[in-house]
Amino acid sequence: MFAESKPADPAVHQLSIRIARRCVFIIQAVLREEERGDALREFYRVCREELDKPQTVPEV
């Protein structure tokens, strides 16, 4: 889990926004208009959390 008060790398922030918007676009037909902002914020949080994780090298 990431700290919301921690600034994101600008590239991670922009990528998280783009991914979140695309995810909301996919499900927008089942959301009320007022729910779209909430969905966008939740998708953003998940994207940023995953993108902020340290990269691990798989063991061979």
Jmol script that loads the backbone (N, CA, C; Angstrom):
load data "model"
ATOM      1  N   MET A   1       0.835  -1.170   0.000  1.00  0.00           N
ATOM      2  CA  MET A   1       0.000   0.000   0.000  1.00  0.00           C
ATOM      3  C   MET A   1       0.886   1.242   0.000  1.00  0.00           C
ATOM      4  N   PHE A   2       0.519   2.236  -0.765  1.00  0.00           N
ATOM      5  CA  PHE A   2       1.336   3.435  -0.829  1.00  0.00           C
ATOM      6  C   PHE A   2       0.714   4.547   0.000  1.00  0.00           C
ATOM      7  N   ALA A   3       1.545   5.471   0.412  1.00  0.00           N
ATOM      8  CA  ALA A   3       1.062   6.619   1.186  1.00  0.00           C
ATOM      9  C   ALA A   3       0.550   7.668   0.201  1.00  0.00           C
ATOM     10  N   GLU A   4      -0.710   8.048   0.342  1.00  0.00           N
ATOM     11  CA  GLU A   4      -1.302   9.007  -0.586  1.00  0.00           C
ATOM     12  C   GLU A   4      -0.604  10.356  -0.537  1.00  0.00           C
ATOM     13  N   SER A   5       0.003  10.679   0.584  1.00  0.00           N
ATOM     14  CA  SER A   5       0.676  11.970   0.709  1.00  0.00           C
ATOM     15  C   SER A   5       2.059  11.968   0.055  1.00  0.00           C
ATOM     16  N   LYS A   6       2.549  10.788  -0.291  1.00  0.00           N
ATOM     17  CA  LYS A   6       3.864  10.675  -0.923  1.00  0.00           C
ATOM     18  C   LYS A   6       3.748  11.048  -2.395  1.00  0.00           C
ATOM     19  N   PRO A   7       4.582  11.999  -2.862  1.00  0.00           N
ATOM     20  CA  PRO A   7       4.501  12.364  -4.274  1.00  0.00           C
ATOM     21  C   PRO A   7       4.933  11.205  -5.179  1.00  0.00           C
ATOM     22  N   ALA A   8       4.269  11.100  -6.295  1.00  0.00           N
ATOM     23  CA  ALA A   8       4.591  10.035  -7.248  1.00  0.00           C
ATOM     24  C   ALA A   8       5.611  10.548  -8.255  1.00  0.00           C
ATOM     25  N   ASP A   9       6.365   9.630  -8.778  1.00  0.00           N
ATOM     26  CA  ASP A   9       7.208   9.951  -9.921  1.00  0.00           C
ATOM     27  C   ASP A   9       6.251  10.448 -11.013  1.00  0.00           C
ATOM     28  N   PRO A  10       6.568  11.547 -11.699  1.00  0.00           N
ATOM     29  CA  PRO A  10       5.642  12.077 -12.708  1.00  0.00           C
ATOM     30  C   PRO A  10       5.248  11.055 -13.780  1.00  0.00           C
ATOM     31  N   ALA A  11       6.170  10.206 -14.188  1.00  0.00           N
ATOM     32  CA  ALA A  11       5.857   9.194 -15.199  1.00  0.00           C
ATOM     33  C   ALA A  11       4.878   8.159 -14.649  1.00  0.00           C
ATOM     34  N   VAL A  12       5.073   7.747 -13.398  1.00  0.00           N
ATOM     35  CA  VAL A  12       4.169   6.785 -12.761  1.00  0.00           C
ATOM     36  C   VAL A  12       2.788   7.410 -12.597  1.00  0.00           C
ATOM     37  N   HIS A  13       2.751   8.664 -12.185  1.00  0.00           N
ATOM     38  CA  HIS A  13       1.486   9.375 -12.005  1.00  0.00           C
ATOM     39  C   HIS A  13       0.704   9.436 -13.319  1.00  0.00           C
ATOM     40  N   GLN A  14       1.351   9.850 -14.389  1.00  0.00           N
ATOM     41  CA  GLN A  14       0.686   9.961 -15.690  1.00  0.00           C
ATOM     42  C   GLN A  14       0.222   8.603 -16.199  1.00  0.00           C
ATOM     43  N   LEU A  15       1.051   7.581 -16.044  1.00  0.00           N
ATOM     44  CA  LEU A  15       0.667   6.239 -16.481  1.00  0.00           C
ATOM     45  C   LEU A  15      -0.508   5.716 -15.660  1.00  0.00           C
ATOM     46  N   SER A  16      -0.504   5.967 -14.370  1.00  0.00           N
ATOM     47  CA  SER A  16      -1.612   5.537 -13.505  1.00  0.00           C
ATOM     48  C   SER A  16      -2.911   6.201 -13.929  1.00  0.00           C
ATOM     49  N   ILE A  17      -2.856   7.471 -14.251  1.00  0.00           N
ATOM     50  CA  ILE A  17      -4.051   8.191 -14.706  1.00  0.00           C
ATOM     51  C   ILE A  17      -4.566   7.588 -16.015  1.00  0.00           C
ATOM     52  N   ARG A  18      -3.668   7.345 -16.955  1.00  0.00           N
ATOM     53  CA  ARG A  18      -4.087   6.795 -18.253  1.00  0.00           C
ATOM     54  C   ARG A  18      -4.725   5.424 -18.091  1.00  0.00           C
ATOM     55  N   ILE A  19      -4.115   4.564 -17.295  1.00  0.00           N
ATOM     56  CA  ILE A  19      -4.663   3.221 -17.079  1.00  0.00           C
ATOM     57  C   ILE A  19      -6.011   3.308 -16.377  1.00  0.00           C
ATOM     58  N   ALA A  20      -6.112   4.150 -15.352  1.00  0.00           N
ATOM     59  CA  ALA A  20      -7.363   4.297 -14.605  1.00  0.00           C
ATOM     60  C   ALA A  20      -8.485   4.782 -15.518  1.00  0.00           C
ATOM     61  N   ARG A  21      -8.205   5.745 -16.366  1.00  0.00           N
ATOM     62  CA  ARG A  21      -9.229   6.247 -17.295  1.00  0.00           C
ATOM     63  C   ARG A  21      -9.695   5.161 -18.259  1.00  0.00           C
ATOM     64  N   ARG A  22      -8.766   4.364 -18.737  1.00  0.00           N
ATOM     65  CA  ARG A  22      -9.151   3.285 -19.657  1.00  0.00           C
ATOM     66  C   ARG A  22      -9.999   2.237 -18.942  1.00  0.00           C
ATOM     67  N   CYS A  23      -9.667   1.939 -17.694  1.00  0.00           N
ATOM     68  CA  CYS A  23     -10.453   0.969 -16.926  1.00  0.00           C
ATOM     69  C   CYS A  23     -11.870   1.486 -16.689  1.00  0.00           C
ATOM     70  N   VAL A  24     -11.991   2.756 -16.332  1.00  0.00           N
ATOM     71  CA  VAL A  24     -13.314   3.345 -16.121  1.00  0.00           C
ATOM     72  C   VAL A  24     -14.096   3.345 -17.425  1.00  0.00           C
ATOM     73  N   PHE A  25     -13.442   3.620 -18.531  1.00  0.00           N
ATOM     74  CA  PHE A  25     -14.122   3.604 -19.832  1.00  0.00           C
ATOM     75  C   PHE A  25     -14.757   2.239 -20.092  1.00  0.00           C
ATOM     76  N   ILE A  26     -14.050   1.178 -19.712  1.00  0.00           N
ATOM     77  CA  ILE A  26     -14.557  -0.177 -19.937  1.00  0.00           C
ATOM     78  C   ILE A  26     -15.840  -0.426 -19.148  1.00  0.00           C
ATOM     79  N   ILE A  27     -15.906   0.074 -17.922  1.00  0.00           N
ATOM     80  CA  ILE A  27     -17.055  -0.239 -17.073  1.00  0.00           C
ATOM     81  C   ILE A  27     -18.052   0.916 -16.936  1.00  0.00           C
ATOM     82  N   GLN A  28     -17.845   2.010 -17.643  1.00  0.00           N
ATOM     83  CA  GLN A  28     -18.696   3.184 -17.431  1.00  0.00           C
ATOM     84  C   GLN A  28     -20.175   2.934 -17.703  1.00  0.00           C
ATOM     85  N   ALA A  29     -20.502   1.978 -18.542  1.00  0.00           N
ATOM     86  CA  ALA A  29     -21.903   1.695 -18.848  1.00  0.00           C
ATOM     87  C   ALA A  29     -22.668   1.181 -17.623  1.00  0.00           C
ATOM     88  N   VAL A  30     -21.958   0.587 -16.668  1.00  0.00           N
ATOM     89  CA  VAL A  30     -22.633   0.056 -15.487  1.00  0.00           C
ATOM     90  C   VAL A  30     -22.531   0.988 -14.285  1.00  0.00           C
ATOM     91  N   LEU A  31     -21.914   2.151 -14.474  1.00  0.00           N
ATOM     92  CA  LEU A  31     -21.762   3.117 -13.391  1.00  0.00           C
ATOM     93  C   LEU A  31     -22.707   4.291 -13.583  1.00  0.00           C
ATOM     94  N   ARG A  32     -23.205   4.805 -12.472  1.00  0.00           N
ATOM     95  CA  ARG A  32     -23.917   6.076 -12.541  1.00  0.00           C
ATOM     96  C   ARG A  32     -22.862   7.166 -12.715  1.00  0.00           C
ATOM     97  N   GLU A  33     -23.256   8.275 -13.273  1.00  0.00           N
ATOM     98  CA  GLU A  33     -22.300   9.342 -13.543  1.00  0.00           C
ATOM     99  C   GLU A  33     -21.536   9.765 -12.292  1.00  0.00           C
ATOM    100  N   GLU A  34     -22.240   9.838 -11.167  1.00  0.00           N
ATOM    101  CA  GLU A  34     -21.581  10.267  -9.928  1.00  0.00           C
ATOM    102  C   GLU A  34     -20.609   9.213  -9.384  1.00  0.00           C
ATOM    103  N   GLU A  35     -20.680   7.978  -9.859  1.00  0.00           N
ATOM    104  CA  GLU A  35     -19.769   6.920  -9.414  1.00  0.00           C
ATOM    105  C   GLU A  35     -18.475   6.880 -10.218  1.00  0.00           C
ATOM    106  N   ARG A  36     -18.454   7.525 -11.345  1.00  0.00           N
ATOM    107  CA  ARG A  36     -17.271   7.450 -12.219  1.00  0.00           C
ATOM    108  C   ARG A  36     -16.035   8.056 -11.582  1.00  0.00           C
ATOM    109  N   GLY A  37     -16.194   9.170 -10.874  1.00  0.00           N
ATOM    110  CA  GLY A  37     -15.047   9.782 -10.192  1.00  0.00           C
ATOM    111  C   GLY A  37     -14.483   8.870  -9.115  1.00  0.00           C
ATOM    112  N   ASP A  38     -15.376   8.232  -8.358  1.00  0.00           N
ATOM    113  CA  ASP A  38     -14.930   7.286  -7.327  1.00  0.00           C
ATOM    114  C   ASP A  38     -14.180   6.120  -7.960  1.00  0.00           C
ATOM    115  N   ALA A  39     -14.710   5.591  -9.059  1.00  0.00           N
ATOM    116  CA  ALA A  39     -14.059   4.470  -9.746  1.00  0.00           C
ATOM    117  C   ALA A  39     -12.686   4.895 -10.265  1.00  0.00           C
ATOM    118  N   LEU A  40     -12.615   6.088 -10.824  1.00  0.00           N
ATOM    119  CA  LEU A  40     -11.343   6.594 -11.345  1.00  0.00           C
ATOM    120  C   LEU A  40     -10.303   6.690 -10.225  1.00  0.00           C
ATOM    121  N   ARG A  41     -10.705   7.224  -9.083  1.00  0.00           N
ATOM    122  CA  ARG A  41      -9.773   7.332  -7.953  1.00  0.00           C
ATOM    123  C   ARG A  41      -9.321   5.956  -7.468  1.00  0.00           C
ATOM    124  N   GLU A  42     -10.238   5.004  -7.392  1.00  0.00           N
ATOM    125  CA  GLU A  42      -9.866   3.666  -6.920  1.00  0.00           C
ATOM    126  C   GLU A  42      -8.940   2.955  -7.914  1.00  0.00           C
ATOM    127  N   PHE A  43      -9.244   3.057  -9.196  1.00  0.00           N
ATOM    128  CA  PHE A  43      -8.353   2.454 -10.192  1.00  0.00           C
ATOM    129  C   PHE A  43      -6.980   3.116 -10.152  1.00  0.00           C
ATOM    130  N   TYR A  44      -6.952   4.436  -9.987  1.00  0.00           N
ATOM    131  CA  TYR A  44      -5.673   5.153  -9.896  1.00  0.00           C
ATOM    132  C   TYR A  44      -4.856   4.620  -8.724  1.00  0.00           C
ATOM    133  N   ARG A  45      -5.505   4.464  -7.562  1.00  0.00           N
ATOM    134  CA  ARG A  45      -4.791   3.973  -6.381  1.00  0.00           C
ATOM    135  C   ARG A  45      -4.186   2.598  -6.628  1.00  0.00           C
ATOM    136  N   VAL A  46      -4.954   1.704  -7.248  1.00  0.00           N
ATOM    137  CA  VAL A  46      -4.457   0.352  -7.521  1.00  0.00           C
ATOM    138  C   VAL A  46      -3.294   0.399  -8.510  1.00  0.00           C
ATOM    139  N   CYS A  47      -3.447   1.171  -9.567  1.00  0.00           N
ATOM    140  CA  CYS A  47      -2.378   1.284 -10.575  1.00  0.00           C
ATOM    141  C   CYS A  47      -1.102   1.822  -9.952  1.00  0.00           C
ATOM    142  N   ARG A  48      -1.248   2.914  -9.205  1.00  0.00           N
ATOM    143  CA  ARG A  48      -0.060   3.522  -8.602  1.00  0.00           C
ATOM    144  C   ARG A  48       0.590   2.590  -7.597  1.00  0.00           C
ATOM    145  N   GLU A  49      -0.211   1.898  -6.823  1.00  0.00           N
ATOM    146  CA  GLU A  49       0.338   0.958  -5.849  1.00  0.00           C
ATOM    147  C   GLU A  49       1.173  -0.115  -6.550  1.00  0.00           C
ATOM    148  N   GLU A  50       0.651  -0.641  -7.638  1.00  0.00           N
ATOM    149  CA  GLU A  50       1.386  -1.682  -8.374  1.00  0.00           C
ATOM    150  C   GLU A  50       2.633  -1.127  -9.048  1.00  0.00           C
ATOM    151  N   LEU A  51       2.524   0.053  -9.626  1.00  0.00           N
ATOM    152  CA  LEU A  51       3.668   0.632 -10.329  1.00  0.00           C
ATOM    153  C   LEU A  51       4.749   1.132  -9.378  1.00  0.00           C
ATOM    154  N   ASP A  52       4.384   1.448  -8.140  1.00  0.00           N
ATOM    155  CA  ASP A  52       5.363   1.902  -7.149  1.00  0.00           C
ATOM    156  C   ASP A  52       6.094   0.759  -6.477  1.00  0.00           C
ATOM    157  N   LYS A  53       5.628  -0.474  -6.677  1.00  0.00           N
ATOM    158  CA  LYS A  53       6.310  -1.622  -6.052  1.00  0.00           C
ATOM    159  C   LYS A  53       7.705  -1.744  -6.617  1.00  0.00           C
ATOM    160  N   PRO A  54       8.649  -2.126  -5.785  1.00  0.00           N
ATOM    161  CA  PRO A  54      10.020  -2.343  -6.301  1.00  0.00           C
ATOM    162  C   PRO A  54      10.030  -3.495  -7.294  1.00  0.00           C
ATOM    163  N   GLN A  55      10.813  -3.339  -8.311  1.00  0.00           N
ATOM    164  CA  GLN A  55      10.949  -4.390  -9.317  1.00  0.00           C
ATOM    165  C   GLN A  55      11.741  -5.553  -8.719  1.00  0.00           C
ATOM    166  N   THR A  56      11.234  -6.750  -8.912  1.00  0.00           N
ATOM    167  CA  THR A  56      11.928  -7.931  -8.432  1.00  0.00           C
ATOM    168  C   THR A  56      12.366  -8.756  -9.636  1.00  0.00           C
ATOM    169  N   VAL A  57      13.519  -9.318  -9.514  1.00  0.00           N
ATOM    170  CA  VAL A  57      14.038 -10.164 -10.581  1.00  0.00           C
ATOM    171  C   VAL A  57      13.663 -11.611 -10.256  1.00  0.00           C
ATOM    172  N   PRO A  58      12.961 -12.290 -11.180  1.00  0.00           N
ATOM    173  CA  PRO A  58      12.583 -13.683 -10.894  1.00  0.00           C
ATOM    174  C   PRO A  58      13.811 -14.569 -10.788  1.00  0.00           C
ATOM    175  N   GLU A  59      13.750 -15.489  -9.839  1.00  0.00           N
ATOM    176  CA  GLU A  59      14.848 -16.440  -9.674  1.00  0.00           C
ATOM    177  C   GLU A  59      14.767 -17.486 -10.754  1.00  0.00           C
ATOM    178  N   VAL A  60      15.916 -17.858 -11.259  1.00  0.00           N
ATOM    179  CA  VAL A  60      15.978 -18.874 -12.320  1.00  0.00           C
ATOM    180  C   VAL A  60      16.551 -20.143 -11.797  1.00  0.00           C
TER     181      VAL A  60
END
end "model"
wireframe off; spacefill off
backbone 0.3
color backbone group
